[in-house]
Amino acid sequence: MRGNDDQQQPEMFSYVALEKRVPADHPLRAIRKLADQVLSEMSGEFDGLYAAIGRPSVPPERLFRALLLQVFYSIRSERMLMEQMDYNLLFRWFTGLEIDDAVWDHAVYSKNRDRLLNQEVAQSFFERVKTQAAGLMSDEHFTVDGTLIEAWASHKSFQKKDGGDAGPTAGRDFHGEKRSNETHESKTDPDARLYKKSYGQEAKLAYLGHTLVENRNGLIAAATATQANGTAERNAAILMVTGLRKSKRRRITVGADKAYDSKDFVATMRELQATPHVIQNNTNRRSAIDQRTTRHAGYAISVSKRWLVEKPFGWLKRVGGLRKVKLRGLANVEWLFVFGCAAYNLLRIPKLKAQRA
């Protein structure tokens, strides 16, 4: 028999707790458990970022959880995030808001987030997330690579540094004009650089994101972002390996693509007690990697594992919103990229632990 009463009668009270509305096997439960543990360890760092007196601000733990939701669910703006949080009970539960709590104004959220998050805090969060992956990461074998992050600036903003493009027609027609980073800069984002990842591709105003991935499960062991130039990938790799070597006693291997096949890079890796398993570039040149390295079986294994470094890049761009970053300035791009890498690890660690159980 069909029911004919389609009228809604609002209830004055709800007797179902927000906690019970989230399924016990929901993936966000394991993620929040790990995130809460990491954030509790960072409580002392948060204390140093706020004044001892004054009106209480948005709790930093809730800001971090809200930002994680923005990354996990590919929410493109703070305004949309606040809208979702207003009516999405799952988002309220994960962030720490009760059903009747008012959500923040999107401008207040952005201001508090920008004041809290910087490169140091993002790196601290990343490192603490990485400690949760104990036993899941290789201690000896790694792969490094970089990816292009398109800047939040247009080609029309790329104008002469000396102001020669000033005027009502500035940046409108630059066809046939020779432009370079030495003579031009973006008026919208001066830290962005005109760059193309490979021959045959168009040049874009961009940054570079760099990751060092371990070869067992493809978790990110180190991450940073830099301005885009021809040597940034190798320089960033050296810095990441240097930082990694401080906590490693045994010799490690570092796989990389042909762009890292240079004498300086290979020599520096060997000085750092890291065996460079770089793919040989023999096109009209002599490779810096010879048979002393390629004859070992470990070299072939490192080459076969190199695809692992592309997996985080794909997720960060497709899901994490880093295909075209919506923040300006190297400092902001770096903390967002490092935070995105921490979110990637945070997403994968519970799955890997469940597989081992």
SULCOR-V679146 format. One line per field, one symbol per residue. psi: psi as a letter, one per 40 degrees, with the letter a starting at -180 (. if undefined). Layout:
psi: ???
This chain:
psi: hhhegehhhiidihehiddeehidehdedddddddddddddedddddeeiieiahhahhdddddddddddddefheidddddddddehdddddddeiideihiiidddddddddddhadddddddddddddefheeiiedhiiiiiihhhigiiddegiideeeeiidehedhehehhhiedeiihedgdeiihihdiieiiiihiihhhihhiedefihdiiiiiihidedddddddddddddddehdiiiihiiadeegidddddddddefhhhghhhgehfihiehaddddeiddddddddeddddddddddddddefedhifiiiddddddddddddddddddddddddddd.
